Amino acid sequence: MRKELSIGLVIPTLNRYTSLSNLIIALTKQTMSPQSIYIINSGDTDALKKKLCDNYKPTKTNVKIVNSPYKNLPFQRYLGYLVCSEDIVVFLDDDIIISDLKFLDKLVAPLKDSSFIASTCNIIFEKPEPQDNTLISSRWTNNKSSKLQNFFNKLTGYSSLKDGECNSVGIRKYPMNRTSTTKISFLHGGCMAFTKSYLRNDHFSDDLFSLYHVGLGKGEDFFLSRQISLEGKMCLVGKAIASHIFERPIAYSMNPYNLGKAVAYSRFFLSKTWRGQSHSRVLDMIFYWYYGTIRLLSGLIMQIFRPDKNQFNYLLGWLSGMFLSIIRPQKSAVLCPHIKWHEEAQQIINNIIRIN
């Protein structure tokens, strides 16, 4: 008789007590109960414990808190990976809204039958997710603009991508048909499920931790899912639906200049690690410079027709990030030489707080 696979949920959080509490209540009502929920907390521990104790009724699901001293999303995910002992680990954003009682059942089904090693859900945004600030399509809507948009999309390689594919600089093309289970090359950061045995320590990079620590990180979900895609097949489960009220993630700056700088700088890191952390190729890094230049030019052209201060500051940040990628190596030893990420992680996970 085949063994029933266990499920552990990892939820990084930072002072979002109400949405987190609602999510945990929804998860404990699932027809497929997770064995454990690991809350990786970078905020006020006492406030979090009080909120959970006031709203959470004990069930057979174990709820545990791991306190991280760093407001660092990829590092929080790494801590969750370390403490999760279940067969399947599911990373969830703390503000995801789940109404379907069979959500988990649907999400992990492709992993249970070994068809895929990782999956993501169909996320419906309650408010439209803002377009990438560098995309010309975000503010041009007339026919001439549409033609110019298509022209730039061809130059950057977006038009040549098939549904569910991505490229080395993080450009992603979501499947048009989201009603079935579809093979894809990337996962949505709000919900990522993995067969735990395929995850390894080296899928979590201390260089990426350091990028986020100094405020220059973006795309950690793309990095992790890309590393796993080199191990096996991943899918989008169209019938596993969650909703999300979009707001700029706490992990990223709200300042247009700083955001543009972080995006440009971190995408060079994504290009270097596209084929695995020890298999960087010159062609991938050349494409980064080509892509970055095209995006900069498209943004400047947009400024001529539709001037916008925030957009202009974003472009200045983008240019600064590209330049910074030349003079400042994206290495933990350079960015955060005082932090031994993996050593500190081992110490942190020794102090787990159990809620029930």
Secondary structure, DSSP 8 states (H G I E B T S, - for coil): ------EEEEEEESS-HHHHHHHHHHHHTSSS--SEEEEEE-S-HHHHHHHHHHH----SSEEEEEE-SS--HHHHHHHHHHH--SSEEEEE-TTEE---TTHHHHHHHHHHTTS-SEEEEEEEESS-----TT-GGGT--SHHHHHHHHHHHHHHTTTT--TT-B-TT--B---S--SSEEEES---TTEEEEEGGG--GGGS-HHHHHHHHTT----HHHHHHHHHHTTS-EEEEEEEEEEE-----TTS-SSHHHHHHHHHHHHHHHHHTTT-TT---HHHHHHHHHHHHHHHHHHHHHHHHS--HHHHHHHHHHHHHHHHHHHS---HHHH-TT--HHHHHHHHTT-EEE--
